Amino acid sequence: MWTHFEPVHAVTYFHPRARAAYEAAGLRGYWRGYFAGRAAPLGATDAAPVVAAFFNFAPHMVGRALPAVWELASPEEALRARLTGAVQALAELTYELPESHLTEAAELLEAAAAEVEVAGRVLGAANSALPRGEYPLARLWQAATTLREHRGDGHVAALVAADLDPVETLSWRVAVGMPAVNLLGRGWTDQQWTAARGRLVGRGWLTPDGEPTEQGRAEFRAVEDATDSAAARPWRVLGPDRTERLCELLDPIARASHTVIPPDSPIGLPALQG
């Protein structure tokens, strides 16, 4: 299900209309829009909670954006901008789909999002508490975002439980095939990258020449399994029939969203099969 609702959320990062909406709100520059839009459900927060919740950004990079962005746009203005841009993007991408299709998809995705367990999940909780959108695409995007951030919170918890820090996690992703250039924008120094790789070698996750070991693969599979387990409740409650129907409804929306998501994006979304 993640491969079907994550693309719906991700248009906010990659579609020109989403970027334009942030700029119209006074948030010029990609990272101002990113940090303001994603952090806005938390209110006018300082950098420290966002460093913790977003997990993989260097603290100084977050500190360049927060709290200064709130002088350019309030959290309420940032929320309006991100929803406006996302809805405009999805409207452009899904104009061939009938409204009944979008309405049914929104209703089922909202039903799943209503079942997220928010305890211990800061971003999932903050997004879950936002007002329900007025139109199907707004409701669809917000439900996808709630599920996405809820799953991300669980993933961060699994990484912390595995005693992986942010740079080690990024270094592992590079070792198993993600191009390093996709992740260098997180603000860590070359020295921090080198030290993280050294720690992974010391743990037995990487060989001295940087190749993943079987131990490393097995332990990270356990992280992914824990992430999936922590995200499974909405789908258990929705049930197999409604989940399958939702997957069918989301499929053309997700495929359309993939047309604006770079295949080498840091999200690591796999292409949909078929």
Secondary structure as UniProt FT lines:
FT   HELIX           2..14
FT   HELIX           16..24
FT   TURN            25..26
FT   HELIX           30..39
FT   HELIX           40..42
FT   HELIX           47..54
FT   HELIX           59..65
FT   TURN            66..67
FT   HELIX           68..71
FT   HELIX           75..93
FT   TURN            95..96
FT   HELIX           99..113
FT   TURN            114..115
FT   TURN            119..120
FT   HELIX           122..128
FT   HELIX           136..161
FT   TURN            162..163
FT   HELIX           166..175
FT   TURN            176..177
FT   HELIX           180..182
FT   HELIX           184..186
FT   HELIX           190..203
FT   TURN            208..209
FT   HELIX           214..230
FT   HELIX           233..238
FT   HELIX           240..258
FT   TURN            259..260
FT   TURN            263..264
FT   TURN            266..267
//
